Amino acid sequence: MSLNSVNTNVGAMVALQSLNRTNEALNATQKRVSTGFRVSDAKDDGAAFAVAQSVRADVAGLTAANEQLGGTKGILDTALSGLTKVSDTMTKVRETLVRLADDTLNTDQRAQYEAQYEALRTQIQNFIQDATYNGRTLLDTNTSNGGGDITTTRNESGTTYTLTAADGAGTMVIAAAPTDAATAQAALGAGGDWASVNTLIADALNRFGSDSRYVDAQIGYNRDKLDALDGGLGSLIDADLAKESARLQALQIRQQLGTQSLSIANQAPQSLLSLFKG
């Protein structure tokens, strides 16, 4: 049995409660639509937000690691470019040494080839000296010159990877020009200066090339992992905007109807009062 009372408007109370629930749901939906997140702060879902913050920290760490690896890649690429030019120059050095090994050269011809040899030797020194990136080089073991081994972070946990520097200036520069055919012949022979230096250059090219491939692979892996983390984070906290938009429209209609119902309920006491006046 319904209660007809001017003191207690049950209909208005029910309508107001329903309208309040609708407004709360509408506010939550509007927040999701405006932010794009189902969980934008700890008030929405404390556990999910805590997990999301942890994943965001991983993403930030991986992004920083890739930035550092990018700098390391620059150092490696510079070293490889310098070594490649040195290796190319060593081919010309051998050609010149073969000519200097000929005992039939006259004094003027030998002087010309010796000058050519020294010019090539200077080029090698310059290539090694100029192989710097952001003040660092892998072709020098002297730390005061920006050389020495380089240790870089490779992931979000700060795990490191070390690149071993080569003593370019000390071991990859050929000796001064030979002054006679016998010295030139010795430099070309097994264990001679040219062969020894060229072997060291080849070893460094191989090592730095391997390091460069590893760094490229690590950067690619980190990018793939970042995509996976972003995907997982989206599944955890992103809002389904199509669903939320449809829900927003429905709640707006419910709000309008609730407001109208409350207005009608508030008119009930007035209707009772009109009965007494009548």
Solvent accessible surface area in square Angstrom, and as a share of the most:
residue,aa,sasa,rsa
1,M,246,1.10
2,S,89,0.57
3,L,122,0.61
4,N,116,0.59
5,S,25,0.16
6,V,89,0.51
7,N,139,0.71
8,T,58,0.34
9,N,34,0.17
10,V,73,0.42
11,G,40,0.38
12,A,11,0.08
13,M,101,0.45
14,V,88,0.51
15,A,12,0.09
16,L,83,0.41
17,Q,93,0.42
18,S,45,0.29
19,L,18,0.09
20,N,69,0.36
21,R,145,0.53
22,T,4,0.02
23,N,45,0.23
24,E,118,0.53
25,A,26,0.21
26,L,9,0.04
27,N,96,0.49
28,A,44,0.34
29,T,1,0.01
30,Q,80,0.35
31,K,64,0.27
32,R,74,0.27
33,V,53,0.30
34,S,92,0.59
35,T,63,0.37
36,G,22,0.21
37,F,72,0.30
38,R,89,0.33
39,V,1,0.00
40,S,31,0.20
41,D,40,0.21
42,A,57,0.44
43,K,177,0.75
44,D,61,0.32
45,D,50,0.26
46,G,40,0.38
47,A,77,0.59
48,A,10,0.08
49,F,45,0.19
50,A,62,0.48
51,V,80,0.46
52,A,0,0.00
53,Q,85,0.38
54,S,66,0.43
55,V,27,0.15
56,R,77,0.28
57,A,64,0.50
58,D,53,0.27
59,V,32,0.18
60,A,63,0.49
61,G,22,0.21
62,L,1,0.00
63,T,56,0.33
64,A,50,0.39
65,A,3,0.03
66,N,21,0.11
67,E,117,0.53
68,Q,105,0.47
69,L,0,0.00
70,G,33,0.32
71,G,27,0.26
72,T,6,0.04
73,K,62,0.26
74,G,14,0.13
75,I,15,0.08
76,L,1,0.00
77,D,55,0.28
78,T,36,0.21
79,A,0,0.00
80,L,37,0.19
81,S,67,0.43
82,G,8,0.08
83,L,0,0.00
84,T,65,0.38
85,K,100,0.42
86,V,0,0.00
87,S,34,0.22
88,D,73,0.38
89,T,7,0.04
90,M,1,0.00
91,T,93,0.54
92,K,115,0.49
93,V,0,0.00
94,R,119,0.43
95,E,91,0.41
96,T,2,0.01
97,L,2,0.01
98,V,82,0.47
99,R,107,0.39
100,L,0,0.00
101,A,16,0.12
102,D,61,0.31
103,D,116,0.60
104,T,117,0.68
105,L,34,0.17
106,N,81,0.42
107,T,120,0.70
108,D,92,0.47
109,Q,82,0.36
110,R,31,0.11
111,A,52,0.40
112,Q,114,0.50
113,Y,53,0.20
114,E,40,0.18
115,A,61,0.48
116,Q,88,0.39
117,Y,4,0.01
118,E,60,0.27
119,A,51,0.40
120,L,11,0.05
121,R,59,0.21
122,T,67,0.39
123,Q,76,0.34
124,I,0,0.00
125,Q,71,0.32
126,N,69,0.35
127,F,56,0.23
128,I,9,0.05
129,Q,135,0.60
130,D,102,0.53
131,A,5,0.04
132,T,63,0.37
133,Y,90,0.34
134,N,139,0.71
135,G,54,0.52
136,R,85,0.31
137,T,6,0.03
138,L,0,0.00
139,L,1,0.00
140,D,25,0.13
141,T,70,0.40
142,N,70,0.36
143,T,106,0.62
144,S,96,0.62
145,N,89,0.46
146,G,14,0.14
147,G,3,0.03
148,G,8,0.08
149,D,81,0.42
150,I,13,0.06
151,T,84,0.49
152,T,11,0.06
153,T,47,0.27
154,R,69,0.25
155,N,29,0.15
156,E,50,0.22
157,S,92,0.59
158,G,38,0.37
159,T,53,0.31
160,T,76,0.44
161,Y,54,0.21
162,T,70,0.41
163,L,0,0.00
164,T,69,0.40
165,A,9,0.07
166,A,10,0.08
167,D,55,0.28
168,G,0,0.00
169,A,68,0.53
170,G,56,0.54
171,T,56,0.32
172,M,6,0.02
173,V,25,0.14
174,I,1,0.00
175,A,50,0.39
176,A,64,0.49
177,A,17,0.13
178,P,8,0.05
179,T,103,0.60
180,D,63,0.33
181,A,7,0.06
182,A,70,0.54
183,T,66,0.38
184,A,0,0.00
185,Q,94,0.42
186,A,67,0.52
187,A,13,0.10
188,L,42,0.21
189,G,30,0.29
190,A,115,0.89
191,G,70,0.68
192,G,11,0.10
193,D,48,0.25
194,W,24,0.08
195,A,29,0.22
196,S,50,0.32
197,V,11,0.06
198,N,44,0.23
199,T,77,0.45
200,L,76,0.38
201,I,1,0.01
202,A,52,0.40
203,D,75,0.39
204,A,2,0.01
205,L,46,0.23
206,N,108,0.55
207,R,86,0.31
208,F,0,0.00
209,G,15,0.14
210,S,52,0.34
211,D,14,0.07
212,S,12,0.08
213,R,157,0.57
214,Y,71,0.27
215,V,0,0.00
216,D,63,0.33
217,A,65,0.51
218,Q,16,0.07
219,I,16,0.08
220,G,29,0.28
221,Y,124,0.47
222,N,0,0.00
223,R,149,0.54
224,D,96,0.50
225,K,61,0.26
226,L,27,0.14
227,D,100,0.52
228,A,71,0.55
229,L,36,0.18
230,D,75,0.39
231,G,43,0.41
232,G,43,0.42
233,L,24,0.12
234,G,18,0.17
235,S,101,0.65
236,L,51,0.25
237,I,1,0.01
238,D,72,0.37
239,A,15,0.11
240,D,83,0.43
241,L,87,0.43
242,A,82,0.64
243,K,135,0.57
244,E,11,0.05
245,S,47,0.31
246,A,63,0.49
247,R,104,0.38
248,L,32,0.16
249,Q,117,0.52
250,A,51,0.39
251,L,2,0.01
252,Q,70,0.31
253,I,100,0.51
254,R,121,0.44
255,Q,58,0.26
256,Q,125,0.55
257,L,103,0.51
258,G,14,0.13
259,T,74,0.43
260,Q,107,0.48
261,S,53,0.34
262,L,32,0.16
263,S,55,0.35
264,I,107,0.54
265,A,16,0.13
266,N,81,0.41
267,Q,107,0.47
268,A,49,0.38
269,P,30,0.19
270,Q,119,0.53
271,S,65,0.42
272,L,39,0.20
273,L,82,0.41
274,S,62,0.40
275,L,131,0.65
276,F,164,0.68
277,K,159,0.68
278,G,100,0.96
